């Protein structure tokens, strides 16, 4: 992570983020240019452990 002091490690807070949205903005860098890929997802675990991407 580029800025580890901004990392969210609390499972309850992570679960709230997951429940609040439906699209994840995945930022990547291919070595030349950065790009963002929107990814739809759904949470399938009440134990705050898994996130599954969907079409």
MODELLER restraints for C-alpha pairs under 7 A, 6 or more apart:
rsr = mdl.restraints
at = mdl.atoms
rsr.add(forms.Gaussian(group=physical.xy_distance, feature=features.Distance(at['CA:8:A'], at['CA:14:A']), mean=6.90, stdev=0.5))
rsr.add(forms.Gaussian(group=physical.xy_distance, feature=features.Distance(at['CA:11:A'], at['CA:48:A']), mean=6.56, stdev=0.5))
rsr.add(forms.Gaussian(group=physical.xy_distance, feature=features.Distance(at['CA:15:A'], at['CA:48:A']), mean=5.92, stdev=0.5))
rsr.add(forms.Gaussian(group=physical.xy_distance, feature=features.Distance(at['CA:18:A'], at['CA:43:A']), mean=6.95, stdev=0.5))
rsr.add(forms.Gaussian(group=physical.xy_distance, feature=features.Distance(at['CA:22:A'], at['CA:40:A']), mean=5.72, stdev=0.5))
rsr.add(forms.Gaussian(group=physical.xy_distance, feature=features.Distance(at['CA:22:A'], at['CA:41:A']), mean=5.78, stdev=0.5))
rsr.add(forms.Gaussian(group=physical.xy_distance, feature=features.Distance(at['CA:22:A'], at['CA:42:A']), mean=6.84, stdev=0.5))
rsr.add(forms.Gaussian(group=physical.xy_distance, feature=features.Distance(at['CA:23:A'], at['CA:38:A']), mean=6.24, stdev=0.5))
rsr.add(forms.Gaussian(group=physical.xy_distance, feature=features.Distance(at['CA:23:A'], at['CA:39:A']), mean=5.40, stdev=0.5))
rsr.add(forms.Gaussian(group=physical.xy_distance, feature=features.Distance(at['CA:23:A'], at['CA:40:A']), mean=4.51, stdev=0.5))
rsr.add(forms.Gaussian(group=physical.xy_distance, feature=features.Distance(at['CA:23:A'], at['CA:41:A']), mean=6.29, stdev=0.5))
rsr.add(forms.Gaussian(group=physical.xy_distance, feature=features.Distance(at['CA:24:A'], at['CA:38:A']), mean=5.67, stdev=0.5))
rsr.add(forms.Gaussian(group=physical.xy_distance, feature=features.Distance(at['CA:24:A'], at['CA:39:A']), mean=5.01, stdev=0.5))
rsr.add(forms.Gaussian(group=physical.xy_distance, feature=features.Distance(at['CA:24:A'], at['CA:40:A']), mean=6.26, stdev=0.5))
rsr.add(forms.Gaussian(group=physical.xy_distance, feature=features.Distance(at['CA:25:A'], at['CA:36:A']), mean=6.20, stdev=0.5))
rsr.add(forms.Gaussian(group=physical.xy_distance, feature=features.Distance(at['CA:25:A'], at['CA:37:A']), mean=5.84, stdev=0.5))
rsr.add(forms.Gaussian(group=physical.xy_distance, feature=features.Distance(at['CA:25:A'], at['CA:38:A']), mean=4.64, stdev=0.5))
rsr.add(forms.Gaussian(group=physical.xy_distance, feature=features.Distance(at['CA:25:A'], at['CA:39:A']), mean=6.36, stdev=0.5))
rsr.add(forms.Gaussian(group=physical.xy_distance, feature=features.Distance(at['CA:26:A'], at['CA:36:A']), mean=5.47, stdev=0.5))
rsr.add(forms.Gaussian(group=physical.xy_distance, feature=features.Distance(at['CA:26:A'], at['CA:37:A']), mean=5.10, stdev=0.5))
rsr.add(forms.Gaussian(group=physical.xy_distance, feature=features.Distance(at['CA:26:A'], at['CA:38:A']), mean=6.12, stdev=0.5))
rsr.add(forms.Gaussian(group=physical.xy_distance, feature=features.Distance(at['CA:27:A'], at['CA:35:A']), mean=5.83, stdev=0.5))
rsr.add(forms.Gaussian(group=physical.xy_distance, feature=features.Distance(at['CA:27:A'], at['CA:36:A']), mean=4.38, stdev=0.5))
rsr.add(forms.Gaussian(group=physical.xy_distance, feature=features.Distance(at['CA:27:A'], at['CA:37:A']), mean=6.41, stdev=0.5))
rsr.add(forms.Gaussian(group=physical.xy_distance, feature=features.Distance(at['CA:28:A'], at['CA:34:A']), mean=5.60, stdev=0.5))
rsr.add(forms.Gaussian(group=physical.xy_distance, feature=features.Distance(at['CA:28:A'], at['CA:35:A']), mean=5.48, stdev=0.5))
rsr.add(forms.Gaussian(group=physical.xy_distance, feature=features.Distance(at['CA:28:A'], at['CA:36:A']), mean=6.19, stdev=0.5))
rsr.add(forms.Gaussian(group=physical.xy_distance, feature=features.Distance(at['CA:29:A'], at['CA:35:A']), mean=6.20, stdev=0.5))
rsr.add(forms.Gaussian(group=physical.xy_distance, feature=features.Distance(at['CA:39:A'], at['CA:53:A']), mean=6.94, stdev=0.5))
rsr.add(forms.Gaussian(group=physical.xy_distance, feature=features.Distance(at['CA:40:A'], at['CA:53:A']), mean=6.09, stdev=0.5))
rsr.add(forms.Gaussian(group=physical.xy_distance, feature=features.Distance(at['CA:40:A'], at['CA:54:A']), mean=5.82, stdev=0.5))
rsr.add(forms.Gaussian(group=physical.xy_distance, feature=features.Distance(at['CA:40:A'], at['CA:55:A']), mean=6.93, stdev=0.5))
rsr.add(forms.Gaussian(group=physical.xy_distance, feature=features.Distance(at['CA:41:A'], at['CA:51:A']), mean=6.94, stdev=0.5))
rsr.add(forms.Gaussian(group=physical.xy_distance, feature=features.Distance(at['CA:41:A'], at['CA:52:A']), mean=5.84, stdev=0.5))
rsr.add(forms.Gaussian(group=physical.xy_distance, feature=features.Distance(at['CA:41:A'], at['CA:53:A']), mean=4.39, stdev=0.5))
rsr.add(forms.Gaussian(group=physical.xy_distance, feature=features.Distance(at['CA:41:A'], at['CA:54:A']), mean=5.45, stdev=0.5))
rsr.add(forms.Gaussian(group=physical.xy_distance, feature=features.Distance(at['CA:42:A'], at['CA:51:A']), mean=6.28, stdev=0.5))
rsr.add(forms.Gaussian(group=physical.xy_distance, feature=features.Distance(at['CA:42:A'], at['CA:52:A']), mean=5.84, stdev=0.5))
rsr.add(forms.Gaussian(group=physical.xy_distance, feature=features.Distance(at['CA:42:A'], at['CA:53:A']), mean=6.57, stdev=0.5))
rsr.add(forms.Gaussian(group=physical.xy_distance, feature=features.Distance(at['CA:43:A'], at['CA:50:A']), mean=6.63, stdev=0.5))
rsr.add(forms.Gaussian(group=physical.xy_distance, feature=features.Distance(at['CA:43:A'], at['CA:51:A']), mean=4.90, stdev=0.5))
rsr.add(forms.Gaussian(group=physical.xy_distance, feature=features.Distance(at['CA:43:A'], at['CA:52:A']), mean=6.37, stdev=0.5))
rsr.add(forms.Gaussian(group=physical.xy_distance, feature=features.Distance(at['CA:44:A'], at['CA:50:A']), mean=6.40, stdev=0.5))
rsr.add(forms.Gaussian(group=physical.xy_distance, feature=features.Distance(at['CA:44:A'], at['CA:51:A']), mean=6.33, stdev=0.5))
rsr.add(forms.Gaussian(group=physical.xy_distance, feature=features.Distance(at['CA:44:A'], at['CA:52:A']), mean=6.99, stdev=0.5))
